[in-house]
Amino acid sequence: MQKNIRTDLAMECWDLAKQEHGRGRGVPGVEYARKTIHNIPVHTMLVQTQQAADVLCKPVGKYYTVSLKKMLRRYDDAFIDGAKCISTIVNALLPQHDRCLIACLGNPQITPDAIGPLCADHLMVTRHLKAYMPETFEAFGEVSVICPGVLGTTGIESASIVKGAVEAVKPDVVIAVDALAARSMDRLCTTIQICDTGIEPGSGVGNRRYALNEDTLGVPVISAGIPTVVYAATLVSDLTGDNHISRKDRGEDMMVTPREIDTFVSDSAKLLAYGLNFALHENLTLQDIDLFVS
């Protein structure tokens, strides 16, 4: 991949690989398809071989890219359709489980990095309720949530905090939520990537930390990320096609984000949370979730 093009989205890596290697039909070892789930466009990728993973710079696994543009344009039923779409995908990736820990990563003080903490505000946390009122909450999943913060404010790696929570809660699966970086401005807060390969905290703001995945946590890890920034160097290189601009002129360490980022982050984080709620608790309505989290 071109060194000035930085993206966390597997679908964008796939597009770049096709361009760089002249593979108009795709990348060997990758199954790609487009489908519609609950009226929402979804791109699916199955990275099957290590060779394909090396080309894409993405681990072997399943990747789903969900388009949120209908929701942002306020189409009728777009929110519920988007949440149900996310729920369907998460359920397809979930292993057999009784207990789930959701790790909401990021810094609530930095808007483009606040996807995780804002998502946590709308999640249905039930582990304690099932422990003390098992009959009342028998139909609910057992869900716990942790917001580990960031190294700069806690002095502790997010991965270390999440690992400690895993040891205490002993979940069957971890779902990690975080902000991502994209190549295209059009994808900012209009896309959710869901995959079964884990996540690197801080990837969306250029501060990659230790990975959260099955190797590091000992349980399957599903990640759900929303791109909120584009690196200035990526934007310059992509728009001009010139990869030889000086580091200073490219703005190597600068990031670009939409001016409506506050609204976009809030809306997309809420949608993601509702999708996870639908996935982890059976037979809920939108009104049920509204009542629970209000």
Secondary structure, 3 states (H helix, E strand, C coil): CCCCCCCCCHHHHHHHHHHHHCCCCCCCCEEEEEEEECCEEEEEEEECCHHHHHHHCCCCEEEEEEECHHHHCCCCCHHHHHHHHHHHHHHHHCCCCCEEEEEECCCCCCHHHCHHHHHHCCCCCCHHHHHHCCCCCCCCCEEEEECCCCHHHHCCCHHHHHHHHHHHHCCCEEEEEEEEEECCHHHCCCEEEEECCCECCCHHHCCCCCCECHHHHCCCEEEEEEEEEEEHHHHHHHHHCCCCCCHHHHCCCCEECCCCHHHHHHHHHHHHHHHHHHHHCCCCCHHHHHHHHC
